[in-house]
Amino acid sequence: MSNDNQNIFVYCSTILIYNETSLDNINRKRYKNLNLTNFMR
């Protein structure tokens, strides 16, 4: 039982970390795009 709980915890942690990194990448792309558009003006 505790083994199952541990697996679930690891699974959830992995998803959280993955979401954070992908969000970070999206934000970086957005900032780059903003900088490019500001530069073009």
C-alpha positions, -999 to 999 in steps of 0.1 A, spaced: 0 0 0 27 24 9 45 15 -23 15 25 -43 13 58 -25 49 65 -31 45 58 -68 15 82 -69 35 109 -51 64 105 -76 40 107 -105 24 138 -92 57 155 -85 69 147 -120 38 162 -136 42 193 -114 78 198 -124 70 192 -160 43 217 -160 65 243 -143 93 239 -169 69 240 -198 52 271 -184 86 287 -180 95 279 -217 62 294 -228 68 325 -209 103 328 -223 89 325 -258 63 351 -250 89 375 -237 111 370 -268 81 377 -290 73 408 -270 108 420 -273 108 414 -310 76 433 -316 88 462 -294 120 462 -314 102 463 -347 81 493 -337 
